[in-house]
Amino acid sequence: MYFTVHSRRRWSEIATKATIQFGLKLFVGIVVFVGAAHASASEPATTKRGHDLVSDNCSVCHAIGKTGDSPLAAAPHFRDLHQRYDVEFLMEALVEGITTAHPEMPEFRFSSPDAAAIVAYLKSLEEPKTRD
């Protein structure tokens, strides 16, 4: 009798824990899905914010658009940066303080959201990849 009651109680506890774990995983999955949908819905606003930031801080020297020359001939075009490296790697440098070996370029520091917006804008300048 003890074994039967104990086993039922144990299986009941296991089923309860499994239900709770499933519920938590489902909840987390929904939160991630909704968060991703929100991020993609706000992407144009983020990209616009990035454009505004580079326009205010970088356009004096760099070509920041899909066309045009840089006002400072030695300054790379932002539309070409992705050909040199993955622009995602700029995120940390933009937050910690981006510096270069060129004395003409001042040091810039941005908040994490602003750095993310700048990276989103730079990624928007990349040419779409074509299939071969």
Secondary structure, 3 states (H helix, E strand, C coil): CHHHHHHHHHHHHHHHHHHHHHHHHHHHHHHHHHHHHHHHHCHHHHHHHHHHHHHHHCCCCCCCCCCCCCCCCCCCCHHHHHHHCCHHHHHHHHHHCECCCCCCCCCECCCHHHHHHHHHHHHHCCCCCCCC
